[in-house]
């Protein structure tokens, strides 16, 4: 069996989280590989760039998309946990969860709009068909993946910052300004 695409991994990924417990990325990958009969040889297949195993990459993208739709929460780096919305989606969609299902959530549409805006496209979220990397020319696919990654990181970072108390944001801004060369010495900031 070939390595499943990231959309085929979405529902099984949610099912791994069904126990309401936090899970590490490695644990999720191992359980998905076992459930979907992905062999060790298939797990060792690398991306064309050679930078990462294909299966690891696809699981990471499934998690990213689920998190952007608020079906999974990321309480800490490399840790994911299902949300009440994720439990609801599991119950409502027993066969498959994919991007069509995720589009019903405004957070996911915002994520997709940010990606399109970064690429200079219209931010219209009413389109019914997204172009997947497999359907693009290699250079376009790379740009699509990079833009999606930047949008995912930005959204995750913003969500984590917004969960912190106001004093945290003040300190974060001060530290950022000092690192950028503004404000003089750190002790004065």
BAMIVEX-897211 format. One line per 3 residues: their letters; for each residue x, y, z of N, C-alpha, C. Coordinates in steps of 0.001 Angstrom, whole numbers, plus 500000, padded with zeros to 6 digits. Layout:
# residues N
a) X:Y:Z:X:Y:Z:X:Y:Z ~ ...
***
This chain:
# residues 189
xxx) 500845:498815:500000:500000:500000:500000:500883:501238:500000 ~ 500607:502203:499117:501406:503435:499127:501084:504270:500368 ~ 501952:505213:500665:501747:506103:501803:500491:506936:501534
xxx) 499540:506940:502474:498299:507701:502263:498568:509201:502159 ~ 497720:509906:501398:497843:511360:501308:497365:511975:502621 ~ 497690:513245:502834:497411:513866:504129:495924:513952:504440
xxx) 495076:514091:503424:493637:514156:503676:493088:512804:504131 ~ 493653:511722:503614:493235:510387:504043:493647:510103:505480 ~ 494617:510853:505981:495094:510666:507350:494305:511491:508367
xxx) 493468:512412:507900:492799:513328:508821:491861:512622:509798 ~ 490938:511823:509302:489999:511172:510221:490711:510175:511131 ~ 491589:509309:510597:492315:508419:511508:493119:509190:512568
xxx) 493652:510334:512198:494399:511161:513152:493470:511651:514262 ~ 492286:512091:513905:491314:512492:514919:490939:511314:515805 ~ 490777:510135:515197:490400:508947:515965:491478:508568:516983
xxx) 492742:508780:516645:493827:508519:517599:493650:509399:518834 ~ 493135:510592:518646:492958:511552:519738:491633:511398:520473 ~ 490811:510472:520065:489459:510322:520585:489422:510123:522106
xxx) 490506:509686:522698:490556:509417:524140:490686:510683:524992 ~ 490701:511859:524370:490805:513149:525067:492140:513353:525780 ~ 493128:512554:525473:494445:512681:526099:495395:513405:525151
xxx) 496392:514102:525681:497408:514703:524813:498300:513607:524223 ~ 498712:513803:522975:499547:512821:522277:500736:513528:521633 ~ 501887:512877:521661:503064:513412:520980:502951:513118:519495
xxx) 503686:513869:518696:503678:513661:517251:504168:512252:516918 ~ 505197:511784:517617:505732:510441:517352:504693:509369:517670 ~ 503975:509553:518754:502936:508593:519125:501831:508546:518072
xxx) 501417:509710:517600:500374:509782:516565:500855:509074:515304 ~ 502088:509362:514880:502638:508714:513678:502673:507196:513835 ~ 503143:506719:514973:503248:505280:515189:501879:504606:515174
xxx) 500922:505229:515826:499582:504634:515864:498911:504672:514499 ~ 499101:505761:513754:498532:505834:512403:499164:504795:511486 ~ 500483:504646:511571:501179:503660:510734:500655:502258:511025
xxx) 500451:501966:512288:499944:500648:512676:498523:500444:512163 ~ 497652:501430:512374:496253:501320:511957:496099:501229:510451 ~ 496952:501949:509724:496807:502018:508270:497756:501069:507543
xxx) 498402:500193:508298:499310:499186:507733:500419:499793:506881 ~ 500988:500871:507363:502128:501489:506683:503374:500797:507222 ~ 504097:500149:506356:505260:499364:506765:506446:500263:507110
xxx) 507428:499674:507773:508655:500417:508108:509352:500874:506832 ~ 509307:500047:505800:509928:500413:504518:509221:501631:503911 ~ 507905:501659:503981:507142:502796:503461:507369:504039:504316
xxx) 507531:503853:505613:507798:504989:506499:509184:505581:506250 ~ 510061:504821:505652:511426:505288:505390:511537:506046:504065 ~ 510508:506014:503241:510528:506735:501960:510637:508229:502245
xxx) 511597:508879:501612:511832:510301:501838:511102:511157:500805 ~ 510865:512396:501178:510368:513386:500219:511399:513537:499105 ~ 511009:514048:497949:511996:514245:496874:513193:515104:497313
xxx) 512970:516014:498253:514078:516845:498735:515028:516054:499627 ~ 514568:514906:500121:515389:514090:501002:515453:514605:502424 ~ 514655:515613:502730:514747:516266:504032:513936:515602:505134
xxx) 512941:514811:504772:512031:514261:505769:511325:513039:505184 ~ 510968:512072:506038:510167:510950:505530:508792:511436:505050 ~ 508335:510883:503955:507058:511263:503351:505903:511071:504328
xxx) 505861:509925:505024:504778:509642:505960:504763:510671:507089 ~ 505912:510994:507632:506020:511990:508697:505483:513338:508220 ~ 505850:513723:507012:505405:514983:506428:503889:515017:506272
xxx) 503316:513936:505784:501870:513908:505548:501085:513901:506856 ~ 501588:513212:507862:500927:513245:509167:500985:514670:509731 ~ 502133:515315:509589:502276:516692:510084:501295:517629:509389
xxx) 501115:517465:508081:500163:518319:507366:498736:518029:507785 ~ 498403:516771:508013:497053:516431:508488:496796:517115:509825 ~ 497772:517040:510730:497637:517673:512044:497509:519186:511901
xxx) 498307:519784:511030:498249:521234:510816:496862:521664:510360 ~ 496318:520979:509376:494996:521349:508869:493920:521137:509931 ~ 494003:520042:510688:493024:519792:511747:493129:520856:512842
xxx) 494325:521264:513160:494521:522300:514179:494002:523648:513688 ~ 494200:523958:512419:493725:525229:511872:492203:525295:511859 ~ 491539:524136:511808:490076:524088:511861:489573:523972:513297
xxx) 490493:524029:514252:490182:523934:515688:489583:522584:516066 ~ 489973:521539:515347:489569:520182:515711:490595:519567:516656 ~ 491829:520039:516562:492894:519646:517476:493454:520911:518103
xxx) 493890:520777:519344:494547:521869:520042:496007:521480:520217 ~ 496888:522465:520268:498309:522229:520498:498687:522869:521838 ~ 498488:522146:522943:498777:522729:524251:500265:522969:524491
xxx) 501119:522270:523770:502572:522443:523879:503192:522019:522559 ~ 504456:522365:522383:505147:522021:521141:505194:520501:520964 ~ 504745:520033:519805:504778:518610:519496:503699:517795:520188
xxx) 502752:518465:520851:501672:517783:521571:500345:518251:520986 ~ 499461:517293:520739:498137:517628:520227:497078:516926:521057 ~ 495897:517551:521104:494783:517006:521868:493498:517395:521154
xxx) 492544:516488:521144:491282:516750:520450:490465:517793:521207 ~ 489693:518568:520455:488806:519573:521024:487369:519035:520993 ~ 486450:519687:521686:485041:519264:521580:484551:519294:520120
xxx) 485012:520273:519356:484638:520336:517937:485169:519101:517193 ~ 486376:518689:517525:486950:517494:516908:486142:516251:517233 ~ 485686:516128:518468:484840:514986:518861:483531:515006:518065
xxx) 482980:516199:517886:481736:516343:517128:481935:515927:515658 ~ 483039:516349:515073:483324:515993:513679:483507:514487:513535 ~ 484174:513862:514505:484334:512405:514479:482980:511713:514445
xxx) 482049:512206:515246:480721:511601:515303:479918:511864:514027 ~ 480054:513066:513476:479270:513445:512295:479798:512858:510992 ~ 481089:512569:510923:481699:512085:509686:482427:510770:509953
xxx) 481697:509664:509980:482312:508377:510332:483223:507799:509247 ~ 483107:508275:508019:483886:507683:506926:485147:508449:506573 ~ 485034:509753:506428:486183:510536:505968:486068:511983:506436
xxx) 487186:512527:506836:487307:513955:507127:488383:514471:506191 ~ 488061:515495:505430:489037:516072:504507:488827:517582:504455 ~ 489475:518227:503513:489404:519685:503434:487984:520182:503200
xxx) 487160:519403:502521:485764:519820:502315:485027:519933:503642 ~ 485296:519013:504549:484681:519066:505878:485232:520264:506660 ~ 486540:520483:506569:487169:521558:507334:486714:522942:506878
xxx) 486314:523076:505632:485913:524385:505096:484686:524961:505771 ~ 483948:524155:506510:482758:524676:507185:483108:525523:508412 ~ 484368:525526:508812:484775:526247:510011:485473:527552:509632
xxx) 485051:528667:510244:485619:529970:509870:487127:530064:510119 ~ 487632:529413:511153:489079:529464:511426:489879:528845:510279 ~ 489332:527785:509716:490018:527124:508607:489966:527997:507356
xxx) 488829:528619:507120:488709:529508:505963:489662:530694:506092 ~ 489835:531201:507318:490797:532292:507542:492218:531827:507232 ~ 492545:530624:507647:493856:530031:507361:494078:529947:505849
xxx) 493099:529461:505133:493216:529343:503671:493302:530724:503030 ~ 492545:531684:503548:492579:533038:502997:493954:533669:503210 ~ 494546:533469:504392:495889:534010:504647:496893:533425:503667
xxx) 496766:532151:503380:497677:531508:502435:497519:532119:501048 ~ 496260:532307:500635:496017:532892:499309:496508:534338:499246 ~ 496301:535116:500311:496750:536503:500333:498265:536582:500253
xxx) 498935:535692:500949:500397:535682:500928:500900:535416:499501 ~ 500145:534637:498751:500544:534338:497373:500082:535407:496392 ~ 499375:536435:496888:498936:537511:496012:497654:537200:495279
xxx) 496951:536159:495714:495680:535821:495089:494561:536493:495860 ~ 493397:536533:495260:492230:537088:495944:491932:536240:497170 ~ 491457:536877:498224:491168:536168:499472:489774:535579:499481
xxx) 489157:535436:498323:487810:534884:498226:487811:533454:498737 ~ 487018:533175:499765:486969:531830:500341:485765:531047:499842 ~ 485056:531575:498856:483878:530872:498380:484186:529837:497321
xxx) 485447:529693:496935:485791:528713:495922:485564:527317:496451 ~ 485153:526429:495581:484855:525066:496005:486017:524130:495793 ~ 486962:524482:494949:488066:523566:494713:489406:524201:494976
xxx) 490157:523631:495898:491516:524104:496142:492468:523275:495302 ~ 493509:523888:494826:494514:523157:494089:495460:522516:495084 ~ 495601:521218:494998:496501:520499:495889:497882:520443:495269
xxx) 498921:520333:496100:500279:520294:495573:500486:519247:494482 ~ 499799:518109:494541:499969:517072:493522:499493:517526:492144 ~ 498622:518552:492100:498058:519020:490843:498840:520189:490258
xxx) 499866:520652:490960:500621:521825:490534:501948:521434:489906 ~ 502522:522386:489187:503890:522224:488713:504806:522194:489929 ~ 505961:521567:489841:506838:521443:491019:507148:522766:491713
xxx) 507485:523817:490972:507791:525107:491614:506563:525686:492313 ~ 505396:525557:491687:504174:526054:492306:503831:525252:493557 ~ 504051:523944:493508:503771:523088:494666:504654:523470:495847
xxx) 505910:523755:495568:506832:524162:496633:506372:525479:497251 ~ 506001:526427:496406:505525:527719:496905:504254:527540:497732 ~ 503356:526678:497283:502105:526404:498009:502399:525824:499388
xxx) 503302:524881:499444:503647:524243:500722:504307:525248:501659 ~ 505213:526053:501143:505885:527059:501977:504878:528081:502500 ~ 503989:528555:501635:502977:529517:502069:502058:528922:503127
xxx) 501662:527672:502938:500804:527017:503934:501535:526866:505259 ~ 502807:526523:505194:503596:526364:506421:503728:527700:507148 ~ 504009:528764:506417:504121:530085:507044:502800:530497:507691
xxx) 501704:530269:507000:500395:530618:507551:500082:529797:508793 ~ 500424:528518:508763:500161:527647:509911:500979:528077:511115 ~ 502237:528379:510905:503103:528818:512007:502601:530147:512566
xxx) 502239:531069:511696:501750:532374:512146:500469:532216:512970 ~ 499551:531394:512505:498301:531196:513227:498540:530507:514567 ~ 499418:529519:514586:499722:528805:515825:500387:529738:516831
xxx) 501332:530524:516368:502028:531468:517244:501055:532501:517811 ~ 500211:533042:516957:499226:534022:517411:498282:533411:518443 ~ 497827:532194:518204:496921:531531:519148:497597:531330:520503
xxx) 498868:530939:520477:499589:530744:521741:499797:532066:522481 ~ 500099:533114:521758:500297:534426:522381:498991:534925:522995 ~ 497886:534736:522281:496597:535222:522783:496126:534480:524031
xxx) 496650:533288:524270:496294:532530:525471:497033:533034:526708 ~ 498057:533845:526506:498883:534325:527616:498280:535584:528238 ~ 498690:535903:529480:498212:537147:530114:498804:538375:529412
xxx) 498188:539542:529574:498666:540758:528902:500133:541086:529192 ~ 500604:540826:530404:501999:541129:530743:502966:540344:529859 ~ 502565:539150:529460:503409:538343:528584:503606:539056:527247
xxx) 502520:539586:526679:502610:540291:525400:503510:541519:525523 ~ 503389:542245:526627:504238:543416:526825:505716:543018:526828 ~ 506047:541966:527568:507434:541492:527621:507903:540993:526258
xxx) 507014:540301:525556:507355:539780:524236:507689:540918:523273 ~ 506874:541957:523280:507115:543111:522399:508431:543785:522761 ~ 508682:543963:524040:509942:544578:524461:511152:543746:524019
xxx) 511077:542454:524233:512184:541584:523825:512390:541620:522316 ~ 511301:541633:521567:511396:541694:520115:512048:543001:519666 ~ 511629:544109:520239:512204:545398:519866:513691:545455:520199
xxx) 514088:544932:521344:515503:544917:521718:516292:544056:520737 ~ 515762:542885:520390:516456:541997:519445:516567:542631:518055 ~ 515625:543498:517738:515669:544184:516443:516581:545395:516470
xxx) 517131:545716:517651:518052:546827:517743:517463:548116:518242 ~ 516198:548098:518655:515550:549295:519178:515578:549268:520703 ~ 515544:550424:521316:515358:550511:522755:516624:550470:523585
xxx) 517765:550457:522978:519007:550477:523761:519292:549170:524435 ~ 519871:549263:525593:520248:548066:526330:519027:547350:526851 ~ 519157:546053:527024:518014:545249:527461:517555:545667:528853
xxx) 518464:546061:529712:518075:546456:531071:517221:547727:531062 ~ 517456:548605:530116:516638:549824:530032:515255:549545:529458 ~ 515139:548529:528594:513845:548214:527993:512897:547719:529046
***
